[in-house]
Amino acid sequence: MPAIVGSIQIVSIGSSAVMHVGDCYSITPTSTTKTFAGAGSFNTGDGLFVENHHSATNTWDSDQADQNISGFLL
């Protein structure tokens, strides 16, 4: 079924983002990342109080690769 789309404003699209307007069969982004962060790093909101007396982030990873991308689906 055809899509009817009104006005669109795009402010920013990141390097691994997906932007699609209209009809689509499949959207398959092909990007992976690994993030290490300490205690309280991703807290959001108003009036937060985070008290971390001792925080240590373990970044050691025994395997060689995580979330391998092996091919593209078209």
C-alpha positions in Angstrom: 0.0 0.0 0.0 1.5 3.4 -0.9 2.4 5.7 1.9 1.2 9.3 2.1 3.8 11.4 3.9 3.5 15.0 4.9 6.4 17.3 5.6 9.5 16.0 7.3 12.3 17.8 9.1 15.5 15.9 9.8 17.8 17.5 12.3 20.5 14.9 12.6 21.1 11.3 11.7 23.9 9.3 13.4 26.4 7.1 11.6 24.5 3.9 12.4 21.0 5.3 12.3 18.2 4.3 9.9 16.0 6.9 8.2 13.1 5.6 6.0 10.1 7.4 4.6 7.4 5.5 2.6 7.0 1.8 1.9 9.6 -0.7 3.0 10.2 -4.4 2.9 13.1 -4.7 5.2 15.5 -2.4 7.2 18.6 -4.1 8.4 21.3 -1.9 9.8 24.8 -3.5 9.8 26.7 -1.9 12.7 27.8 -3.2 16.1 29.4 -1.5 19.1 30.6 -2.4 22.6 30.3 0.2 25.4 32.0 0.2 28.7 30.8 2.6 31.4 31.1 2.9 35.2 28.3 3.0 37.8 25.8 5.8 37.2 27.0 6.6 33.7 23.7 6.3 31.8 21.4 7.9 34.4 19.0 10.5 33.0 16.4 12.8 34.6 16.0 15.8 36.8 17.4 16.0 40.3 19.5 12.8 40.3 21.7 12.0 43.2 24.2 9.2 42.5 26.7 8.3 45.2 29.4 5.8 44.2 32.1 5.5 46.7 34.0 2.8 44.8 33.3 2.1 41.1 35.5 0.0 38.8 34.6 -1.0 35.2 36.0 -4.3 34.0 36.8 -3.9 30.3 38.6 -7.3 29.9 36.9 -9.5 27.3 38.2 -13.0 26.6 36.7 -13.6 23.2 38.0 -12.0 20.0 34.8 -10.7 18.4 31.2 -10.0 19.6 28.1 -9.7 17.4 29.8 -10.6 14.1 28.3 -9.2 10.9 28.6 -12.0 8.3 26.5 -10.8 5.4 23.8 -8.6 4.1 20.1 -9.4 3.6 18.6 -7.7 0.6 
